[in-house]
């Protein structure tokens, strides 16, 4: 299993979450670049599939870290027509 613990996947035939056969787990990339986990059911032997969340491996973007890399504007970032909305605004003035 390459040192990873994979979750039990829902078996359509058994109509419940069942154990996976050890060593049958594979992570596959679909046509539209989504990760799925394929495994064999320990009870009936059919192939089970489950989508893997994108945030499991940290593949998402952290918007707060991205904003912190931009230079800070003098009056902060504001929405059109607003004075004090957004990060880095001088609220104490």
Secondary structure, 3 states (H helix, E strand, C coil): CCCCCCCCEEECCCCEEECECCCCCEEEECCCCCEEEEEEECCCCCEEEEECCHHHHCCCCCHHHHHHCCCCCCCCCCCCCCCCCCCCCCCCC
